[in-house]
Amino acid sequence: MIGSIFAASAAAVLAGPAIGLLGYRQLKRLSNARSLRITDPRGIDESGFVRIGGIDQWISVRGDDRDNPVILEIHGGPGASNHVFLPRTRAWERHFTVVRWDMRGSGRTFAQHGPDGQGEFTLDRLHRDALEVTEHVRARLGVPKVLLVANSFGTLLGLRLARSHPELYSAYVGTDQNIVAGGLETSAHEALLERLRKAGKRKELAEVTAMGSDGTTWTTQQWSAYNKLVITSDPLSYDTMKTVVVRSLWFSPKHTLRGLGAYLKAMTFSERLAREAATIDEWREGTSFAIPFFVFQGAQDVLTPPGPARRFFEDVEAPVKDFALIDDASHFASFRHPGAFLDLLLTRVRPAISHEKARP
């Protein structure tokens, strides 16, 4: 639900002398491509389209050692593929085999089929797709379970997967954890109103006030405008958007200029899921999880604040659970500080899943 912010930030970063900018971009892309090389004979680096849910969907598998635990990433947005963050998260692949999947409506899957070729586009369809992807990964890599790591919008789907299919997943890790509470979670909305008051943004304040705090009543355009204001009104969030997210896309060795355009179009296309997502009630769907449960949240996150995430976490029943804040981080905490996030995975999550290493 951040496509419009992303597009606006990208335009600001891309402004400048075209020739010099494109030349610098090419140098950075080459450098990033070199950093992504996996040369260990025990490693794996493969990507391509897999038939999932009736359409071809893009999946990549990368890691320095096939014997490492397997992570399945559930990306955010909606429509924001995590493939742009490959250079920033390269260190993760030294300790885990990371599976990244462009959902329908995202990344290369969107580019392959276009807006009219995405098929059924609902949260339920994405849930069924995720289960098919999981089964594909288990068979391809020969593992009994995978570690579910979800970020931002992806946490809405991740919670449902972890709750309903403990036989497939060794643990759940949520970051930028969304808590919707059936449209009743209003702390981010209230904090935005306060920031707009302090900044003297009367026009924006009137618009957000008129929208009300119940996201289930908002149009897609209102969701887009709201999220843009949340990010741009907070200096840390806006800095992260420009220096981490937009630059990751611009310097991605995996994306051509045409790919950049498709990436942005995918997020705009996928915003139609916002209304459905706004009705999710995490407590009603269940707080009991049969697998280890972790939430690692940006301490200064204004889009998905840590307060609601902690309240849900406190009500969760799980064999192991842990909550941690990542300092100097708003939204996109795991990508702003990938080293800190990796440390949490290694020191808190990996010990809890060590018994899942055995092959089926």
C-alpha positions in Angstrom: 0.0 0.0 0.0 3.0 2.3 -0.6 3.2 2.3 -4.3 2.4 6.0 -4.7 5.1 7.0 -2.1 7.6 4.8 -3.9 6.8 6.4 -7.3 7.1 9.9 -5.9 10.3 9.2 -4.1 11.8 7.5 -7.2 11.0 10.6 -9.3 12.9 12.8 -6.9 15.9 10.5 -6.8 15.9 10.1 -10.6 15.8 13.8 -11.3 19.1 15.0 -12.7 21.4 14.8 -15.7 20.3 11.7 -17.5 23.6 10.7 -19.0 25.6 11.0 -15.8 22.9 9.3 -13.8 22.6 6.3 -16.1 26.4 5.9 -16.2 26.7 5.9 -12.5 23.7 3.5 -12.3 25.4 1.1 -14.6 28.6 1.1 -12.5 26.7 0.5 -9.3 24.7 -2.3 -10.9 27.9 -4.0 -12.0 29.4 -3.7 -8.5 26.2 -5.1 -7.0 26.1 -8.0 -9.5 29.7 -9.0 -8.5 28.7 -8.9 -4.8 25.9 -11.4 -5.5 28.0 -14.1 -7.0 27.7 -17.5 -5.3 30.8 -19.5 -6.0 30.8 -22.1 -3.2 30.1 -25.6 -4.8 27.7 -26.2 -1.9 25.7 -23.1 -2.8 22.6 -22.6 -5.0 21.7 -19.7 -7.2 18.7 -20.4 -9.5 15.7 -18.4 -10.6 12.8 -18.8 -13.1 9.1 -19.1 -13.6 7.2 -21.9 -11.8 3.6 -22.8 -12.5 1.7 -21.6 -9.4 -2.0 -21.2 -9.2 -2.5 -21.5 -12.9 0.0 -18.8 -13.9 3.8 -18.7 -14.2 5.3 -17.0 -11.1 8.9 -15.9 -10.5 10.9 -17.7 -7.8 14.6 -17.4 -6.9 16.6 -19.6 -4.6 20.0 -18.4 -3.3 22.4 -19.4 -0.6 26.0 -20.3 0.0 25.3 -23.7 1.5 22.3 -26.0 0.7 22.5 -27.5 4.2 21.5 -24.1 5.8 17.9 -23.6 6.9 15.6 -22.4 4.2 13.8 -19.0 4.4 10.6 -18.3 2.4 10.1 -14.6 2.2 6.6 -13.2 1.9 7.1 -9.7 0.6 5.2 -6.5 1.2 3.6 -3.7 -0.8 1.3 -5.2 -1.9 3.1 -5.7 -5.2 6.6 -4.8 -3.9 9.0 -7.7 -4.7 11.9 -8.1 -2.4 14.3 -9.0 -5.2 15.4 -5.3 -5.3 17.0 -5.8 -1.9 19.3 -8.7 -2.9 22.6 -6.7 -2.5 21.5 -5.4 1.0 20.6 -8.9 2.2 23.5 -10.8 0.7 24.9 -11.7 4.1 21.6 -13.5 5.0 22.5 -16.0 2.2 25.6 -17.1 4.0 23.6 -18.5 6.9 20.3 -19.3 5.1 19.0 -20.5 1.8 16.6 -17.6 0.9 13.6 -18.2 -1.4 12.2 -15.0 -2.8 8.8 -15.1 -4.6 7.2 -12.4 -6.8 3.5 -12.9 -6.0 0.9 -12.4 -8.7 0.6 -8.7 -9.1 4.3 -8.2 -8.3 7.7 -7.9 -9.9 8.5 -10.3 -12.8 5.2 -12.2 -12.3 3.3 -9.0 -13.1 5.7 -8.1 -15.9 5.3 -11.5 -17.5 1.5 -11.5 -17.7 0.5 -7.8 -17.5 -2.5 -6.4 -15.6 -5.0 -8.6 -17.5 -3.1 -11.8 -16.9 -2.8 -12.0 -13.1 -6.0 -14.1 -12.8 -8.0 -14.1 -9.5 -6.5 -11.4 -7.3 -7.6 -11.8 -3.7 -5.9 -12.5 -0.4 -7.3 -16.0 -0.5 -5.8 -16.6 -3.9 -2.4 -15.3 -2.6 -2.7 -17.6 0.4 -3.3 -20.7 -1.9 -0.4 -19.6 -4.1 1.9 -19.4 -1.0 1.0 -22.9 -0.1 1.8 -24.1 -3.6 5.1 -22.2 -3.5 5.9 -23.8 -0.1 5.3 -27.3 -1.4 7.5 -26.5 -4.5 10.3 -25.3 -2.3 10.1 -28.3 0.1 10.3 -30.7 -2.9 13.0 -28.8 -4.8 15.3 -28.4 -1.7 14.3 -31.6 0.1 13.4 -30.0 3.4 10.5 -30.9 5.7 9.8 -27.3 6.7 10.8 -23.7 5.8 11.2 -20.6 8.0 8.5 -18.1 7.2 9.8 -14.5 7.1 7.1 -11.9 6.2 7.4 -8.1 6.0 4.9 -5.3 5.9 1.8 -6.2 3.8 3.2 -9.8 3.6 2.7 -10.2 7.4 -1.1 -10.3 6.8 -0.6 -13.4 4.7 2.2 -14.7 6.8 0.1 -14.9 10.0 -2.5 -16.9 8.2 0.1 -19.4 6.8 1.8 -19.8 10.2 -1.4 -20.2 12.1 -3.0 -22.8 9.8 -0.1 -24.8 8.5 2.4 -25.6 11.3 3.3 -28.8 9.4 5.0 -26.7 6.7 6.8 -24.0 8.6 9.5 -24.2 11.3 8.8 -20.7 12.7 7.2 -17.4 11.9 9.2 -14.1 11.8 7.2 -10.9 11.2 8.8 -7.5 10.6 7.0 -4.3 9.8 4.3 -6.4 11.3 0.8 -5.2 10.3 -2.0 -5.2 12.9 -5.3 -4.2 11.4 -7.8 -5.4 14.1 -10.7 -5.3 11.7 -10.1 -1.6 11.0 -10.1 -0.7 14.7 -6.4 -0.1 15.1 -6.0 3.7 14.9 -2.7 4.5 16.6 -0.9 5.3 13.3 -3.8 7.4 12.2 -3.8 9.4 15.5 0.0 9.9 15.4 -0.3 11.2 11.8 -2.9 13.7 12.8 -0.6 14.9 15.6 2.4 15.3 13.2 0.3 17.3 10.8 -1.0 19.6 13.6 2.6 20.3 14.8 3.8 20.9 11.2 0.9 23.3 10.5 -0.3 21.2 7.6 -3.9 22.4 7.7 -5.0 21.1 4.3 -3.6 17.7 4.9 -4.9 17.6 8.4 -8.4 18.4 7.2 -8.2 15.6 4.5 -7.1 13.0 7.0 -9.6 14.0 9.6 -12.4 13.9 7.0 -11.4 10.3 6.0 -12.0 9.1 9.6 -9.9 6.4 11.2 -11.8 3.3 10.0 -9.7 2.0 7.0 -12.5 -0.3 6.0 -14.4 2.7 4.6 -11.5 4.2 2.6 -11.3 4.1 -1.1 -8.1 2.8 -2.8 -7.2 6.4 -3.5 -7.6 7.4 0.1 -5.4 4.5 1.2 -2.7 5.7 -1.2 -2.9 9.3 0.0 -2.9 8.3 3.7 0.2 6.1 3.4 2.0 8.8 1.4 1.3 11.3 4.2 2.4 8.8 6.9 5.8 8.3 5.3 6.5 11.8 4.1 5.5 13.4 7.4 8.1 11.4 9.3 11.8 12.3 8.6 13.2 8.8 9.4 10.6 7.0 7.3 11.0 9.4 4.3 14.8 9.0 4.5 14.5 5.3 4.5 12.2 5.4 1.5 14.7 7.5 -0.5 18.1 6.1 0.7 17.1 2.4 1.2 14.1 1.5 -0.9 14.3 3.7 -4.0 18.1 3.3 -4.3 17.8 -0.4 -4.0 15.5 -0.4 -6.9 17.5 2.0 -9.0 20.8 0.2 -8.5 19.3 -3.3 -8.7 21.4 -5.5 -10.9 18.4 -7.6 -11.6 16.2 -4.9 -13.1 16.5 -3.1 -16.4 15.0 0.3 -17.0 11.9 -1.4 -18.4 11.9 -3.6 -15.3 11.8 -0.4 -13.1 8.6 0.7 -14.8 7.0 -2.7 -14.5 7.9 -2.8 -10.8 6.1 0.5 -10.1 3.1 -0.4 -12.2 2.8 -3.7 -10.2 2.5 -1.8 -7.0 -0.2 0.5 -8.4 -2.1 -2.5 -9.7 -1.9 -4.3 -6.4 -3.3 -1.4 -4.3 -6.7 -2.8 -5.0 -6.1 -5.3 -2.2 -6.1 -2.5 0.4 -9.9 -2.6 1.0 -9.9 -6.4 1.6 -6.8 -6.2 3.8 -8.4 -3.5 6.0 -11.1 -6.0 7.2 -8.6 -8.5 8.7 -9.0 -9.0 12.5 -5.9 -10.8 13.7 -7.4 -11.6 17.2 -10.6 -13.1 15.7 -8.5 -15.2 13.3 -6.6 -16.6 16.2 -3.7 -16.0 18.6 -2.6 -19.6 19.0 0.4 -20.8 17.0 1.9 -24.2 17.1 5.3 -23.0 15.9 7.9 -20.5 17.3 6.7 -17.0 16.8 8.9 -13.9 16.4 8.3 -10.2 15.8 11.2 -7.8 15.0 9.9 -4.3 14.6 11.4 -0.9 13.8 11.4 1.0 17.0 10.3 4.2 15.2 7.9 2.6 12.7 5.0 5.1 12.0 3.3 3.0 9.3 3.0 -0.2 11.3 3.7 1.0 14.8 5.4 -1.3 17.3 2.7 -0.8 19.9 -0.1 -2.8 18.2 2.4 -5.4 17.1 3.5 -5.9 20.7 -0.1 -6.1 22.0 -0.8 -8.8 19.5 2.4 -10.6 20.4 1.6 -10.5 24.1 -1.7 -12.4 23.4 0.0 -15.0 21.2 0.4 -18.5 22.5 3.4 -20.3 21.0 6.0 -22.9 22.0 8.6 -20.2 21.8 8.0 -16.5 21.2 10.2 -13.4 21.2 9.8 -9.7 20.4 12.6 -7.2 19.6 12.8 -3.6 18.5 15.4 -2.5 15.9 16.8 0.9 16.8 17.0 3.8 14.2 14.4 2.1 12.1 10.9 2.9 11.0 9.2 0.9 8.3 11.5 -1.4 6.2 13.5 -2.1 9.4 15.1 -5.3 8.1 16.4 -3.6 4.9 17.6 -0.4 6.6 19.5 -2.5 9.1 20.0 -6.0 7.5 22.9 -6.8 9.8 20.9 -6.2 12.9 18.0 -8.3 11.5 20.4 -11.1 10.6 21.8 -11.1 14.1 18.3 -11.5 15.5 17.7 -14.4 13.1 20.9 -16.1 14.2 20.7 -15.5 17.9 17.0 -15.9 18.5 15.3 -17.7 15.7 17.9 -20.3 14.5 18.3 -21.9 17.9 14.5 -22.4 18.0 14.5 -24.2 14.7 17.7 -26.3 15.0 15.7 -29.5 15.4 14.1 -29.0 11.9 17.3 -29.6 10.0 16.7 -33.2 9.3 15.8 -34.1 5.7 12.5 -35.9 5.0 
